Amino acid sequence: MSGHDSGMSGRDSVQIPDDRDFGAFRAQCESERGWSLTYSKGGVAVWVQLLEPERALHKIKCRMECRDVPAETLYDVLHDIEYRKKWDTNVIETFDIGRLTANSDVGYYAWRCPKPLKNRDVVTLRSWLPMGSDYIIMNYSVKHPKYPPRKDMVRAVSIQTGYLIEGTGAKSCTITYLAQVDPKGSLPKWVVNKSSQFLAPKAMKKMYKACLKYPEWKQKHDPHFKPWLFPEQSRLPALALSELSLQHADSLENIDESSLAESKEDRGEGSDEDSLT
């Protein structure tokens, strides 16, 4: 089994991350070594680390300064699945499957890929850790018997993906998004370039706008329901770790999309600014 393919820290079974895993994730978010800066504009910076250029397997790291957004608001926005359906225009379907512990659950997320690529989906084990004014949310792919790969999607693999939120003041924070995802299949180089130069910064800016509008939205939508802060509020069924297994990339069908050209209507920035009413 290859090292980068075995989930977190080279494990060979599904486990709930411990303090060491959160520490290692934070260190990766803060490290500069081995990363190439590919974008830096308007308070957003993106770095890329190519792992296997011929397969377009890469790590991407994106950091954004958030003025007028407290760290805890950003943390709420990343957790709030109902709100995500409002602001995340790439989402096709997302839902929580079950709860493992007070700070870990399993969920499903399907998203639109740039045309003409097939859309992707993942099933992930997600865990989170508040640390004073800082927060980490991270995930990796698992298999759940009730949610096998679908015919109309390509099942991607999150080797490790997550967010580090660092409070920088009463009403400001920095967010670092780190993703090592195997999108399955041989992707054309333009996809990697587009994700680092365009899609990641755009997603970050959209998230920032969503944060500014969240307090007002949340006031009207179950304002006291925050199971990520108050685990006793969780309505999810309990899941046992034994129901899950690791999702290895090699067990999934590889599809070759490397020769696909970017579709014309997808090239422009397109104004898909959604209203967040």
Order of alpha helices (4+ residues) and beta strands (2+ residues): alpha-beta-beta-beta-alpha-alpha-beta-beta-beta-beta-beta-beta-beta-alpha-alpha-beta
